[in-house]
Amino acid sequence: MINIANIDPKLISATKHEVATATRILAREKMIGPFGHPSSRIPGTDLVAILGDTHFSVKLLTEVTEDDIALIDLDGEPLDPEISGPGERFIHTQIYRARPDVFSVVHAHPMYCIAFSVVDRPLLPLWHLCTEVSQGVPVHMKSIQIDSPQLADELAALLGHRSFVLLHAHGSVAVGESMATACVRSVSLERSARLQSIAETLGSTKPIDSRELSETGVSQGLTQAEINAQWDYWKIEAY
């Protein structure tokens, strides 16, 4: 078990605050409710800050604070028995084990993403703020709860090096090197899925030319500062 006394409490508090902020944003976007959860690694540790189990809570997720964020280790064990991680915490822990470059994970249940998880139709780069879908968005073909390390390992392997994975008839997972990036990616993926579902009712779609994208699928000219600007704006709305 990790000795929390050896970790800077300001670092823990700051990470918890970011997870609480992401929770508020995702709730405002109707991407999570009684289920769904963001998380972040505590920098320099194998400790994860994650939205605590909310199944029996009557608190609105738009009012979540640091006090509602659990600390768990990579085995999914809570450091404080009074606040445990959610049942699907292994989605987070096993992705962190598999992807040292990932520092934040969002598991959500957005309706348009779920729609794309149950049809044989790929998500296309139709919106310049979500062109990373050009790298492929695989679908984990199990709609059951990912409530074991074994199931989560399957999901992490399918995710691979990508930013997104869909869960069949279930939801989405987005990852990033920061809470800001993972949260923006998660929201952008759902907005892009909604855009595509609308555009395809109007006629033949014309995806963004691959020559306008970077090697990682990001729209040329889109900077991390602009991604963070979305996060910063949403934070103002959330508080």
C-alpha positions as CSV (number, residue, x, y, z in Angstrom):
1,M,0.0,0.0,0.0
2,I,1.3,3.5,-0.9
3,N,2.2,5.7,2.0
4,I,0.3,8.9,1.4
5,A,2.4,10.7,4.0
6,N,5.3,10.8,1.6
7,I,3.3,12.7,-1.1
8,D,3.0,16.4,-1.2
9,P,-0.6,17.2,0.0
10,K,-0.8,20.2,-2.3
11,L,-0.2,17.9,-5.2
12,I,-2.9,15.5,-4.1
13,S,-5.3,18.4,-3.6
14,A,-4.6,20.0,-7.0
15,T,-5.1,16.6,-8.7
16,K,-8.3,15.9,-6.9
17,H,-9.5,19.4,-7.8
18,E,-8.9,18.8,-11.5
19,V,-10.8,15.5,-11.3
20,A,-13.7,17.2,-9.5
21,T,-13.7,19.9,-12.2
22,A,-13.8,17.4,-15.0
23,T,-16.7,15.6,-13.3
24,R,-18.6,18.9,-13.2
25,I,-17.9,19.6,-16.9
26,L,-18.8,16.1,-18.0
27,A,-22.0,16.2,-15.9
28,R,-23.0,19.5,-17.5
29,E,-22.4,17.9,-20.9
30,K,-24.8,15.0,-19.9
31,M,-22.0,12.6,-20.5
32,I,-22.0,11.1,-17.0
33,G,-24.6,10.8,-14.3
34,P,-24.9,8.0,-11.7
35,F,-22.3,6.2,-13.8
36,G,-19.1,7.3,-15.5
37,H,-16.0,8.8,-14.1
38,P,-12.8,10.7,-14.8
39,S,-9.4,10.1,-13.2
40,S,-5.8,11.4,-13.0
41,R,-2.5,10.0,-11.8
42,I,-0.9,11.8,-8.9
43,P,2.3,12.9,-10.7
44,G,5.3,10.9,-9.7
45,T,3.3,8.1,-8.1
46,D,1.3,5.0,-8.8
47,L,-1.7,6.7,-7.0
48,V,-4.9,7.6,-8.9
49,A,-7.4,10.3,-8.0
50,I,-10.8,9.2,-9.3
51,L,-14.5,10.1,-8.8
52,G,-15.6,8.1,-5.8
53,D,-18.4,5.5,-6.0
54,T,-21.6,7.6,-6.5
55,H,-24.2,4.9,-6.8
56,F,-25.7,5.6,-3.4
57,S,-25.1,9.3,-3.4
58,V,-27.8,11.9,-3.9
59,K,-25.3,14.6,-4.6
60,L,-25.4,16.2,-8.1
61,L,-22.2,15.6,-10.0
62,T,-22.3,19.3,-11.0
63,E,-21.6,20.0,-7.3
64,V,-18.8,17.6,-6.8
65,T,-15.8,18.8,-4.8
66,E,-12.4,17.4,-3.8
67,D,-14.1,15.6,-0.9
68,D,-15.9,13.4,-3.4
69,I,-12.7,12.2,-5.1
70,A,-11.2,8.8,-4.0
71,L,-7.6,7.9,-4.0
72,I,-6.8,4.3,-5.2
73,D,-3.7,2.4,-6.0
74,L,-3.1,0.5,-9.3
75,D,-4.7,-2.6,-7.8
76,G,-7.9,-0.5,-7.4
77,E,-7.7,-0.5,-3.6
78,P,-8.8,2.7,-1.8
79,L,-6.5,4.5,0.5
80,D,-9.5,5.7,2.5
81,P,-12.0,2.9,3.2
82,E,-14.7,5.6,3.6
83,I,-14.5,6.5,-0.1
84,S,-13.8,3.8,-2.7
85,G,-13.4,4.0,-6.4
86,P,-16.2,3.0,-8.8
87,G,-16.8,-0.6,-9.9
88,E,-15.2,0.1,-13.2
89,R,-12.1,1.6,-11.7
90,F,-10.0,-1.1,-13.5
91,I,-10.6,0.7,-16.8
92,H,-8.4,3.4,-15.4
93,T,-5.8,1.4,-13.5
94,Q,-5.1,-1.0,-16.4
95,I,-4.8,1.8,-18.9
96,Y,-2.3,3.5,-16.7
97,R,-0.4,0.2,-16.4
98,A,-0.3,-0.2,-20.2
99,R,0.2,3.4,-21.1
100,P,2.9,5.3,-19.2
101,D,2.2,8.3,-21.4
102,V,-1.4,8.6,-20.1
103,F,-2.0,10.7,-17.0
104,S,-5.8,11.1,-17.3
105,V,-8.7,8.8,-18.3
106,V,-12.4,9.6,-18.8
107,H,-15.0,6.9,-19.0
108,A,-18.4,8.3,-20.1
109,H,-21.8,7.2,-21.4
110,P,-22.5,9.7,-24.2
111,M,-25.5,8.8,-26.4
112,Y,-24.1,9.6,-29.9
113,C,-20.9,7.7,-29.1
114,I,-23.0,4.7,-28.0
115,A,-25.0,4.9,-31.2
116,F,-21.7,4.6,-33.2
117,S,-20.7,1.6,-31.1
118,V,-23.6,-0.4,-32.3
119,V,-23.4,0.3,-36.0
120,D,-20.8,-0.7,-38.6
121,R,-19.9,2.9,-39.4
122,P,-16.5,4.5,-38.5
123,L,-16.2,7.9,-36.9
124,L,-14.8,10.3,-39.5
125,P,-12.7,13.5,-39.1
126,L,-15.5,15.9,-40.0
127,W,-14.7,18.5,-37.3
128,H,-11.4,20.3,-37.0
129,L,-11.4,20.0,-33.1
130,C,-11.7,16.2,-33.2
131,T,-9.6,14.9,-36.1
132,E,-7.8,12.3,-34.0
133,V,-10.6,9.9,-34.9
134,S,-8.7,9.5,-38.2
135,Q,-6.3,7.2,-36.3
136,G,-9.3,4.9,-35.7
137,V,-11.7,4.4,-32.9
138,P,-12.0,0.7,-32.1
139,V,-15.0,-0.8,-30.4
140,H,-14.7,-3.2,-27.5
141,M,-17.4,-5.7,-28.3
142,K,-18.5,-6.4,-24.8
143,S,-21.3,-4.3,-23.4
144,I,-20.9,-5.7,-19.8
145,Q,-19.4,-3.8,-16.9
146,I,-15.6,-3.6,-17.1
147,D,-15.3,-4.6,-13.5
148,S,-12.2,-6.8,-13.5
149,P,-8.5,-6.3,-14.3
150,Q,-8.8,-9.0,-17.0
151,L,-11.6,-7.3,-18.9
152,A,-9.9,-3.9,-18.5
153,D,-6.6,-5.4,-19.9
154,E,-8.6,-6.4,-23.0
155,L,-9.9,-2.8,-23.3
156,A,-6.4,-1.3,-22.8
157,A,-4.9,-3.6,-25.5
158,L,-7.6,-2.6,-27.9
159,L,-7.0,1.1,-27.1
160,G,-3.4,0.6,-28.0
161,H,-1.7,3.9,-28.8
162,R,-4.9,5.7,-29.6
163,S,-6.8,8.5,-27.8
164,F,-10.2,6.8,-27.9
165,V,-12.1,3.5,-27.7
166,L,-15.8,2.8,-27.7
167,L,-17.5,0.2,-25.6
168,H,-20.3,-1.7,-27.4
169,A,-23.7,-0.5,-26.3
170,H,-22.1,1.0,-23.2
171,G,-19.9,4.2,-23.6
172,S,-16.6,5.7,-24.4
173,V,-13.1,6.0,-23.0
174,A,-10.8,8.9,-23.8
175,V,-7.2,9.4,-22.5
176,G,-4.7,12.1,-22.4
177,E,-1.4,13.5,-20.9
178,S,-3.5,15.7,-18.7
179,M,-7.0,16.0,-17.3
180,A,-7.6,19.0,-19.6
181,T,-6.7,16.9,-22.7
182,A,-8.6,13.8,-21.7
183,C,-11.7,15.8,-20.8
184,V,-11.7,17.9,-23.9
185,R,-11.1,14.8,-26.0
186,S,-14.0,13.0,-24.4
187,V,-16.4,15.9,-25.0
188,S,-15.1,16.6,-28.5
189,L,-15.6,12.9,-29.4
190,E,-19.3,13.1,-28.5
191,R,-19.8,16.4,-30.3
192,S,-18.1,15.0,-33.4
193,A,-20.3,11.8,-33.3
194,R,-23.3,14.1,-33.0
195,L,-22.1,16.2,-35.9
196,Q,-21.5,13.1,-38.1
197,S,-25.0,11.7,-37.3
198,I,-26.5,15.0,-38.4
199,A,-24.3,15.5,-41.5
200,E,-25.0,12.0,-42.8
201,T,-28.7,12.7,-42.9
202,L,-28.0,15.7,-45.2
203,G,-25.9,14.0,-47.8
204,S,-22.5,12.6,-48.6
205,T,-19.9,13.6,-46.1
206,K,-16.5,15.1,-47.0
207,P,-14.0,14.3,-44.3
208,I,-11.0,16.6,-43.6
209,D,-8.2,15.9,-46.0
210,S,-5.4,13.8,-44.4
211,R,-2.9,16.3,-45.7
212,E,-4.3,18.8,-43.3
213,L,-3.6,16.6,-40.3
214,S,-0.4,15.9,-38.4
215,E,1.1,12.4,-38.1
216,T,-0.9,11.8,-34.9
217,G,-4.1,12.9,-36.6
218,V,-4.4,16.4,-35.0
219,S,-5.6,19.2,-37.2
220,Q,-2.6,21.3,-38.3
221,G,-2.4,24.5,-36.4
222,L,-4.4,23.2,-33.4
223,T,-2.2,23.8,-30.4
224,Q,-2.3,22.5,-26.8
225,A,-2.9,26.1,-25.7
226,E,-6.2,26.0,-27.7
227,I,-7.2,22.7,-26.2
228,N,-6.5,24.2,-22.8
229,A,-8.5,27.3,-23.7
230,Q,-11.6,25.1,-24.0
231,W,-10.9,23.5,-20.6
232,D,-10.4,26.9,-19.0
233,Y,-13.7,28.2,-20.4
234,W,-15.6,25.1,-19.3
235,K,-14.1,25.5,-15.8
236,I,-15.6,29.0,-15.6
237,E,-19.0,27.5,-16.5
238,A,-18.6,24.7,-14.0
239,Y,-18.1,26.9,-10.9
